Amino acid sequence: MASLRKPYYGAAYYPEDWPLEQIDQDIALMKDAGLNVMRVGEFAWSRMEPVEGQYDFEWLHLVVNKLGEAGFGVIMCTPTCTPPIWVAQHYPECLVVDENGVKMQHGARRHACPNSAMYRELCRRIVTKMAEEFGNNEYIIGWQIDNELFTVGRRGCCCPECHQKFQLTLKERYGTIDNLNEAWCLNLWSQAYSSFGEIPIPKSTIWHHPSLITAWMDFQSDSYVDFCSMQADLLHELTSHPVGTDMMPTGGVNYAKIHQKLDMVQFNHYTPPERLHKVTFWFDFIRTLCDRPFWNTETATCWNGSTTANGYKEEGFCRVNTWLPIALGGEACLYWLWRSHWAGHELMHGSVVSSSGRPLHMIDEVREVSRGFEVSSEFLSNTEVVKPKLALHFSCFEWHLLGAQPMVRDFRYIDQLIDRYYVPMTERQLRVDVIDPSASLDDYDVVVSPFVAALDESGLRERLKKWIEDGGTWIAGPLTDIRTMDCTKFTHSPFGSLEEWTGVYCKYQIPGDPRDFAMRYSDGTEALGKIWYDGFVQNGAEVLATYTEGPLSGLAAIVRKRMGKGQIILLGTVPDPDHLVGIISEAGSSELGPYFEASSNVLVVPRKGNGMEGAVVIELKNEPGKIELPCSYKDLLTGQSLKGELDVPGYTVMVLQKES
């Protein structure tokens, strides 16, 4: 097969639901829509292995060959999210058990336990057979493991096998039950255990110890990481294609851990228009996890839905939603799904064509995107997103820790991280990498770490100290460095290291509930803080803001202290957006600044490589916007040369290549 044009552009295809003689009709419609990649197999286990040990891949070979011969690349998916009914009938121990002891039934998906030894064996068999059949197929461009791995329900699988494995995990971590009792302070409320076998599953209906809840949810995440790694090992041994697993915009499963054995990030999202400017957070995160570009393996052309349709999108949404992952460093965008189902759980979900084969109303946008990818393919393929000098920490462990002990009423980690930090940065045109605590800090001038309660994850404390001393700027807090990895407080200080590193003394701490408190900045302006309030005695640190009311009045709210060649800026509260961005901009080099000026509703993503330079520009809110081009650029989508201040109509996409 000739090499495919990038970006890859396609959809999820379910030929097992349709007569095989319909494939030629579908392929003709796919070509007319301008697509070049199809994703197959993810839910088709019962078609591949209708009876245990009896395999049928003839139909799938026909599909793959017809697609490939027509010029399409194929993403092959393992079907382990939807086991056939014979699995539940013959091996009921494979089924997920909820926290109340109720065993799931066949009939949905994600109902098999990731820790079940029997289920893993059944998965090994089907994945091995698939890899032997298609491992070196010339038409396949990559593999997807399972589908949207996530923790089921409030507490995941609570079967005896999971429970026993969790207890063994704690024994491996703590060694003795006395060590665990001491680490979690379990003499309090007479909670101490006499053996690891007594440790319960933390039901959501019981007021359980937050350290237990966090450990259990972290174990659930690790269970899916291990389940995925098992399949990745098989595919890497038997295939010659890159391997990934399609993830959702949630922190319940640890992205950094699961991608240690994967070649690329695959990502699914169904973001509504009012939150489209926030989904870029996830693209700025997944871009940092692997060395090769990510694939957006699922998104909607129009509305979402199961047996009920919901979320109709206005004209232009399909265009910008499809361009977003490509602008932010991806090399593929696929719709869910190609042809809408004619029956079943999701028969009302939007698609490219209807179940009767008629293109939906946004088909012209699909074709327009295809043409745009074609005319800008050389620029997109030869440039990369310019790596920012600014990073923002995001952690799956914090997701679990702050879920078990939110610190302040109604605090939701991901919402506060995006709304209070990420959005203010990006709407003021600061490009940012969102990074896991395990990520290297070496490429960044400024790292912002709000709500990183446990600073010892992945050895971050020691690496931060060296990076700061070597010249980095760390903007920390609030609610950072306030918990151990056992999810307990420090007893020598409110912080593990922050008082020692900055020299300040935290006199009082106050939650931001039920009200916020004002502070005055060093430039004389006043604004409210948010969420949490640490009051500092500066002890030689430079004061950037001081509280002006309440019990913290007169104490420092934000301080700066040199540390080696670098500096720490300690936030006792969440600053207002303008002052937050001002602090970041002042702390860093000119490289933190905008590539060019643009209004807050316009995303500007600079790209460079192979002698080319430019940016992809996307209006995100279906509102008028503006950009200011400092020199001449050619919009590859229209062929126009542009310069100076320009209007950007709602849902506009521009691919701007700098002209010599």
C-alpha positions in Angstrom: 0.0 0.0 0.0 1.3 3.5 -0.9 2.1 5.6 2.2 -1.0 7.4 3.4 -1.3 11.2 3.4 -1.1 12.7 6.9 -3.0 13.7 8.9 -4.8 10.4 9.1 -8.5 11.1 8.8 -11.2 8.5 9.4 -13.8 6.9 11.5 -14.7 3.7 13.5 -16.2 1.1 11.2 -18.3 -1.9 12.4 -18.6 -4.3 9.4 -19.6 -7.1 11.8 -23.0 -5.3 12.1 -23.6 -5.2 8.3 -23.8 -7.6 5.3 -20.3 -8.0 3.9 -21.5 -7.2 0.4 -22.2 -3.7 1.7 -18.4 -3.0 2.1 -18.0 -1.7 -1.5 -20.8 0.8 -1.0 -19.3 2.0 2.3 -15.9 2.4 0.7 -17.3 4.5 -2.1 -19.0 6.7 0.5 -15.8 6.9 2.6 -13.8 8.1 -0.4 -16.5 10.7 -1.3 -16.2 12.0 2.3 -12.4 12.3 1.9 -11.5 9.8 4.6 -8.4 7.6 4.5 -8.3 5.5 7.7 -10.8 3.1 9.3 -10.7 1.6 12.8 -12.1 -1.9 13.1 -12.5 -4.9 15.5 -12.9 -3.3 18.9 -16.2 -4.8 19.9 -16.2 -7.9 17.6 -15.0 -10.7 19.9 -18.1 -12.8 19.4 -17.7 -12.6 15.6 -14.0 -13.6 15.9 -14.6 -16.4 18.4 -18.3 -17.3 18.4 -17.5 -20.5 20.4 -14.5 -20.9 22.7 -11.5 -22.0 20.8 -13.2 -21.7 17.4 -11.9 -18.6 15.5 -13.2 -16.9 12.4 -11.1 -14.2 10.8 -12.1 -14.7 7.2 -14.6 -11.9 7.3 -12.1 -9.5 8.9 -9.4 -10.3 6.4 -12.0 -9.5 3.7 -12.7 -6.1 5.3 -9.0 -5.2 5.9 -8.0 -6.2 2.3 -10.9 -4.3 0.7 -10.1 -1.2 2.7 -6.4 -1.5 2.0 -6.7 -2.1 -1.7 -8.9 1.0 -1.9 -6.1 3.0 -0.3 -7.3 3.1 3.3 -5.1 2.5 6.3 -6.6 0.3 9.0 -6.3 0.6 12.8 -6.9 -2.9 14.3 -8.4 -3.1 17.8 -8.4 -5.9 20.3 -12.0 -6.7 21.4 -11.4 -7.3 25.1 -13.8 -4.7 26.3 -16.8 -6.8 25.1 -16.4 -10.5 25.8 -18.9 -13.0 24.2 -21.7 -14.4 26.3 -19.9 -17.8 26.6 -17.3 -16.0 28.8 -19.9 -15.1 31.4 -21.6 -18.5 31.1 -18.5 -20.7 31.4 -16.3 -18.4 33.6 -18.5 -16.2 35.9 -15.4 -15.5 38.0 -14.4 -13.1 35.2 -17.3 -10.7 35.8 -16.9 -7.4 37.7 -18.3 -7.4 41.2 -19.5 -4.0 42.5 -18.9 -2.7 46.0 -22.1 -4.2 47.2 -21.2 -7.7 46.0 -23.4 -7.6 43.0 -21.9 -9.4 40.0 -22.3 -7.7 36.6 -24.2 -9.5 33.8 -23.4 -10.0 30.1 -25.1 -7.3 28.0 -23.1 -4.1 28.3 -19.3 -3.7 28.1 -16.3 -3.2 30.5 -17.9 -5.9 32.6 -14.9 -8.2 33.0 -12.4 -7.9 35.8 -8.9 -6.7 34.8 -7.3 -8.8 37.5 -9.1 -12.1 36.8 -6.5 -14.7 35.9 -9.0 -16.5 33.8 -10.1 -13.4 31.9 -6.5 -12.5 31.2 -5.9 -15.9 29.8 -8.9 -15.6 27.5 -7.7 -12.2 26.4 -4.2 -13.6 25.8 -5.7 -16.2 23.5 -7.8 -13.9 21.3 -5.1 -11.2 21.1 -2.5 -13.8 20.2 -4.7 -15.2 17.5 -5.4 -11.7 16.1 -1.7 -10.8 16.1 -0.8 -14.0 14.3 -3.4 -13.2 11.7 -2.8 -9.5 11.2 0.6 -8.8 12.8 2.4 -8.1 9.6 -0.5 -7.0 7.4 0.6 -4.3 5.1 -2.7 -2.4 5.3 -2.6 -2.0 9.1 -1.1 1.2 10.4 -1.5 0.6 14.2 -3.2 -1.3 17.0 -5.6 -0.2 19.6 -5.8 -2.2 22.9 -9.3 -2.7 24.3 -11.5 0.4 24.5 -11.6 3.3 27.0 -10.0 1.6 30.0 -11.5 3.1 33.1 -12.6 2.1 36.6 -16.1 0.8 36.7 -18.5 2.4 39.1 -17.5 4.2 42.3 -14.9 1.7 43.4 -14.1 -0.4 40.4 -14.1 -4.2 40.6 -14.5 -5.5 44.1 -14.4 -9.2 43.5 -12.4 -11.6 45.8 -9.5 -11.7 43.3 -9.2 -7.9 43.3 -9.5 -7.7 47.1 -6.8 -10.3 47.7 -4.5 -8.7 45.2 -5.0 -5.3 46.8 -4.1 -6.7 50.2 -0.9 -8.3 48.7 0.0 -5.0 47.1 -0.2 -3.3 50.5 1.9 -6.0 52.1 4.6 -5.6 49.4 4.5 -1.8 50.0 4.6 -1.7 53.8 6.1 -5.1 54.7 4.3 -5.5 58.1 0.9 -4.6 59.2 2.4 -2.5 62.0 4.1 -0.3 59.4 0.8 0.3 57.6 -1.0 1.0 60.9 1.7 3.6 61.8 1.9 5.2 58.4 -1.9 5.7 58.3 -2.3 6.6 62.0 -4.8 3.7 62.5 -4.8 3.8 66.3 -7.1 6.8 65.7 -10.7 5.6 66.0 -9.3 2.1 66.9 -8.9 1.3 63.2 -5.7 -0.6 63.5 -5.5 -4.0 61.7 -3.9 -7.2 63.0 -3.2 -8.6 59.5 -3.4 -7.5 55.9 -6.2 -9.9 55.4 -8.4 -7.7 57.5 -8.1 -4.7 55.3 -11.5 -4.1 53.6 -12.6 -2.7 50.3 -13.6 0.9 51.0 -17.2 1.1 50.1 -18.5 4.5 49.0 -21.3 4.3 51.5 -18.9 4.1 54.5 -16.9 7.0 55.9 -13.6 5.2 55.2 -10.1 6.4 55.9 -8.9 8.6 53.1 -5.5 6.8 52.9 -7.4 3.5 52.3 -9.6 5.1 49.6 -6.6 6.6 47.8 -4.6 3.3 47.9 -7.6 1.3 46.6 -8.3 3.7 43.7 -4.6 3.8 42.9 -4.7 0.0 42.9 -7.6 0.0 40.5 -5.7 2.3 38.1 -2.6 0.0 38.3 -4.9 -3.0 37.6 -5.8 -1.6 34.2 -2.3 -0.5 33.5 -1.1 -4.0 34.1 -4.0 -5.5 32.0 -3.0 -3.2 29.1 0.7 -3.9 29.5 -0.1 -7.7 29.1 -1.7 -7.1 25.7 1.1 -4.6 24.7 3.7 -7.2 25.4 1.9 -9.7 23.1 1.4 -7.2 20.3 5.0 -6.0 20.4 6.2 -9.6 20.1 3.9 -10.6 17.3 3.3 -7.4 15.3 5.3 -4.7 13.5 2.9 -1.8 14.0 2.7 0.9 16.7 0.5 0.1 19.7 -1.7 2.3 21.8 -5.0 2.3 23.8 -7.7 4.9 23.5 -8.0 6.9 26.6 -10.8 9.3 27.8 -10.5 12.8 29.4 -10.3 11.5 33.0 -7.6 10.9 35.5 -9.0 7.6 36.9 -6.3 5.6 35.1 -2.7 6.8 35.2 -1.8 8.1 31.7 1.9 8.2 32.4 2.1 4.6 33.8 -0.1 3.1 31.1 2.1 4.6 28.3 5.4 3.2 29.6 4.8 0.2 27.4 2.8 1.9 24.6 4.2 3.5 21.4 1.6 6.4 21.2 -1.3 8.0 22.9 -4.7 7.4 21.5 -7.5 9.7 22.9 -11.3 9.9 22.7 -13.4 12.8 23.6 -17.0 14.1 23.1 -16.6 17.7 24.3 -19.6 20.0 23.9 -19.2 23.5 22.3 -19.3 25.3 25.7 -16.2 23.4 26.9 -14.3 23.1 23.6 -11.7 25.6 24.8 -11.0 23.4 27.8 -10.4 20.1 26.0 -7.2 21.5 24.7 -5.9 20.8 28.3 -5.9 17.1 27.4 -4.1 17.6 24.1 -1.5 19.7 25.8 -1.1 16.8 28.3 -1.1 13.7 26.0 1.4 15.4 23.6 4.0 15.2 26.4 3.7 11.4 27.1 5.2 9.7 24.0 7.9 10.6 21.5 5.5 10.2 18.5 2.4 12.2 17.6 -0.9 11.2 19.3 -4.0 10.0 17.6 -7.5 11.3 18.4 -9.2 8.0 17.9 -12.8 9.1 18.6 -14.8 12.3 18.5 -18.3 13.3 17.3 -19.2 14.7 14.0 -22.4 16.2 15.4 -24.4 15.0 18.4 -23.7 12.4 21.0 -26.2 9.8 22.2 -27.1 6.2 23.2 -30.7 5.4 22.7 -31.4 9.1 23.0 -29.7 11.7 20.8 -28.3 14.8 22.6 -26.0 17.7 22.0 -26.6 19.0 18.5 -23.7 21.2 17.4 -23.9 24.4 15.3 -22.4 24.8 11.8 -18.7 24.9 12.0 -18.2 22.8 15.1 -17.3 19.7 13.2 -14.6 21.7 11.4 -12.8 23.1 14.5 -13.3 20.0 16.6 -11.6 17.9 13.9 -8.7 20.4 13.5 -8.0 20.8 17.2 -6.0 17.6 17.8 -4.0 18.2 14.5 -3.2 21.8 15.6 -2.0 20.6 19.0 0.4 17.9 17.8 -1.7 14.9 16.7 -1.4 13.2 13.4 -4.9 11.5 13.3 -8.5 12.4 13.9 -11.2 9.8 13.6 -15.0 10.1 14.1 -17.2 7.8 16.1 -18.7 6.5 14.0 -18.7 5.9 10.3 -22.2 4.5 9.7 -24.7 4.8 12.6 -25.9 1.6 14.1 -29.3 0.3 13.1 -29.9 -1.3 16.5 -28.5 -1.6 20.0 -27.2 0.7 22.8 -26.0 3.6 20.7 -28.3 3.6 17.7 -29.0 7.4 18.2 -25.4 8.5 18.2 -24.2 10.9 15.5 -22.0 9.6 12.7 -20.7 10.4 9.2 -23.5 8.6 7.4 -26.8 7.3 8.6 -27.7 3.7 9.1 -29.4 3.9 5.6 -26.1 5.2 4.1 -27.1 8.8 3.7 -24.5 11.5 4.6 -25.5 13.6 7.6 -25.9 17.4 7.5 -22.3 18.2 8.3 -20.8 16.1 5.4 -19.7 19.3 3.6 -17.6 20.2 6.7 -16.1 16.7 6.7 -15.1 17.1 3.0 -13.8 20.6 3.7 -11.5 19.3 6.5 -10.2 16.6 4.1 -9.3 19.2 1.5 -7.7 21.3 4.2 -5.6 18.4 5.4 -4.5 17.8 1.8 -3.4 21.3 1.0 -1.6 21.8 4.3 -0.2 18.2 4.6 3.4 19.2 3.6 3.5 21.9 6.3 1.8 19.8 9.0 4.0 16.8 8.3 7.3 18.7 8.3 6.7 20.9 11.4 6.0 20.2 15.0 4.3 22.1 17.8 6.9 24.4 19.2 7.7 23.1 22.7 6.7 25.6 25.3 9.0 26.8 28.1 6.1 26.7 30.5 4.7 23.6 32.2 1.7 22.8 34.4 1.6 19.7 36.6 -1.3 17.3 36.5 -1.4 14.0 38.4 -3.5 10.9 38.4 -2.4 10.2 42.0 -3.6 13.7 43.0 -6.9 12.9 41.2 -7.4 10.0 43.7 -5.9 11.7 46.7 -8.0 14.9 46.4 -11.0 12.8 45.5 -10.7 11.0 48.9 -9.9 14.2 50.8 -10.9 17.3 48.8 -9.6 19.7 51.4 -12.3 22.3 50.8 -16.0 21.9 50.2 -17.0 21.3 46.6 -13.3 21.2 45.5 -12.9 19.1 42.3 -9.3 18.8 41.3 -9.6 18.7 37.5 -12.1 21.6 37.3 -10.0 23.9 39.5 -6.8 23.0 37.7 -8.3 23.8 34.3 -10.5 26.8 35.3 -8.1 28.5 37.7 -4.8 27.9 36.0 -4.9 26.4 32.5 -7.6 28.5 31.0 -6.2 31.8 32.2 -2.8 30.9 30.7 -4.1 29.8 27.3 -6.7 32.5 26.9 -3.8 35.0 27.3 -1.8 33.2 24.7 0.7 31.5 26.9 1.5 28.1 25.4 1.9 25.4 28.0 2.8 21.7 28.3 0.7 19.8 30.9 3.0 17.3 32.5 2.9 14.3 34.8 5.1 14.5 38.0 7.3 11.8 36.4 8.2 14.1 33.5 11.6 15.7 33.1 11.8 19.4 34.0 14.9 20.1 31.9 13.1 21.7 28.9 11.1 24.3 31.0 11.9 27.7 32.4 8.8 27.9 34.5 6.8 25.1 36.1 3.5 25.7 37.8 2.4 23.2 40.4 -1.0 23.9 42.1 -2.7 21.3 44.2 0.2 18.9 44.1 -0.4 17.7 47.6 2.0 14.8 47.6 5.3 16.2 46.2 7.2 12.9 46.5 5.4 11.2 43.6 8.0 9.9 41.1 10.8 11.5 43.1 9.5 15.0 42.2 10.7 16.7 45.4 14.4 15.9 44.8 14.2 16.6 41.0 12.5 20.0 41.6 15.1 21.1 44.1 18.0 20.4 41.7 16.1 22.0 38.8 15.4 25.2 40.8 19.0 25.4 42.0 20.1 25.1 38.4 18.0 28.1 37.4 14.3 27.1 37.1 11.4 29.1 38.4 8.9 27.0 40.4 5.4 28.5 41.1 4.0 26.4 43.8 0.6 26.2 45.5 -1.8 26.5 47.0 -2.4 23.1 48.5 1.0 21.9 47.3 3.5 19.9 49.4 1.0 19.3 52.2 0.7 15.5 52.2 2.9 12.5 52.4 2.6 9.6 49.9 0.5 7.9 52.6 -1.9 10.8 52.2 -1.3 12.1 55.7 -0.2 15.5 56.9 3.4 16.4 57.9 3.8 16.9 61.6 6.9 19.2 61.6 5.3 21.9 59.4 2.2 22.4 57.1 4.6 21.6 54.3 7.2 19.0 53.5 9.9 21.3 52.2 8.3 24.7 51.2 9.0 26.5 54.5 12.6 25.2 54.5 13.2 26.1 50.9 11.7 29.6 51.1 12.5 30.5 54.7 8.9 31.7 55.3 6.7 30.7 58.2 3.1 29.8 57.7 1.3 31.3 60.6 -2.3 30.5 59.7 -4.3 28.6 57.1 -8.0 29.2 56.2 -10.3 27.4 53.7 -12.0 29.5 51.1 -15.4 28.5 52.3 -17.8 30.2 52.7 -16.1 33.3 51.4 -13.0 34.7 49.6 -10.5 37.2 51.0 -8.9 40.2 49.4 -5.2 40.9 49.0 -3.1 43.8 47.7 -0.3 43.2 45.2 3.0 45.0 45.2 1.8 47.2 42.3 -1.1 48.5 44.5 -3.9 46.7 42.9 -6.3 44.6 44.9 -8.1 41.3 44.0 -9.7 38.3 45.7 -8.0 35.0 46.2 -9.7 31.7 45.8 -10.0 28.2 47.3 -7.4 28.3 50.1 -5.5 30.8 52.1 -2.0 30.4 53.7 -0.8 33.4 55.7 3.0 33.7 55.6 5.5 35.6 57.7 8.1 36.3 55.0 11.3 36.1 57.0 13.4 37.7 54.2 11.4 36.5 51.2 10.1 39.1 48.8 6.4 39.8 49.3 4.4 40.0 46.0 0.9 40.2 47.7 -0.5 40.8 51.2 -3.9 40.0 52.7 -5.9 43.1 53.5 -8.8 41.6 55.4 -9.9 38.8 57.7 -7.7 36.9 60.2 -4.8 36.8 57.7 -4.8 40.6 57.3 -1.2 41.9 57.1 0.3 38.5 56.4 1.9 37.7 53.1 -0.2 35.9 50.5 2.4 35.4 47.7 6.2 35.4 48.2 9.3 35.0 46.1 12.6 33.6 47.2 15.8 32.9 45.4 17.1 29.3 45.6 20.5 28.7 44.0 20.3 30.1 40.5 16.5 29.8 40.4 13.5 30.9 42.4 10.4 29.8 44.1 7.1 31.8 44.0 4.9 30.4 46.7 1.2 31.0 46.3 -0.8 31.0 49.5 -4.0 31.2 47.5 -5.2 31.1 43.9 -4.6 34.5 42.3 -7.1 36.1 39.9 -6.4 35.3 36.2 -4.6 38.6 35.3 -2.2 38.5 38.3 -1.5 34.8 37.8 -0.5 35.3 34.2 1.4 38.5 35.2 3.4 36.5 37.8 4.2 33.7 35.3 5.1 36.1 32.5 7.4 38.2 34.7 9.1 35.1 36.1 10.0 33.6 32.7 11.9 34.6 29.6 10.4 36.3 26.5 9.9 32.8 25.1 6.9 32.4 27.3 5.1 35.2 25.5 2.5 34.9 22.7 3.7 33.8 19.2 1.5 36.7 18.1 -1.3 38.6 19.7 -4.8 37.2 19.6 -8.1 37.6 21.4 -8.9 35.1 24.2 -11.3 33.0 22.1 -8.6 32.3 19.5 -6.1 29.5 19.9 -2.7 30.1 18.3 -0.4 27.1 18.1 3.1 27.9 16.7 4.9 25.2 14.6 8.4 24.9 13.3 10.6 22.4 11.4 12.5 21.7 8.2 12.9 25.3 7.4 9.2 26.0 7.8 7.5 28.2 10.4 3.9 29.2 11.1 0.9 28.5 13.3 -2.5 26.9 13.2 -5.2 29.3 14.3 -8.6 28.2 15.6 -11.5 30.2 16.9 -13.0 28.1 19.7 -16.2 29.8 20.9 -18.1 30.6 17.7 -17.6 34.3 18.4 -15.8 37.0 16.4 -12.1 37.3 17.3 -8.9 39.0 16.2 -5.2 38.2 15.6 -2.3 40.5 14.9 0.3 39.1 12.3 3.7 40.8 12.7 4.8 39.8 9.2 3.4 38.1 6.1 1.8 34.7 6.3 0.1 32.5 3.7 -3.1 30.8 4.8 -2.7 27.4 3.2 -6.4 26.7 3.4 -7.4 29.8 1.3 -4.1 30.6 -0.5 -4.2 34.2 0.7 -1.3 36.2 1.9 -2.1 37.9 5.2 -0.5 40.6 7.5 -1.4 42.9 10.3 -4.7 42.9 12.3 -7.2 40.5 11.1 -10.8 39.6 12.0 -11.3 35.9 12.8 -15.0 34.9 12.3 -16.5 32.3 14.6 -15.3 28.7 14.1 -12.6 29.7 11.7 -9.5 27.6 11.0 -6.3 29.0 9.5 -3.1 27.3 8.7 -0.5 30.1 8.5 2.9 29.5 6.9 5.4 32.3 7.3 6.4 33.8 4.0 10.1 34.5 3.3 
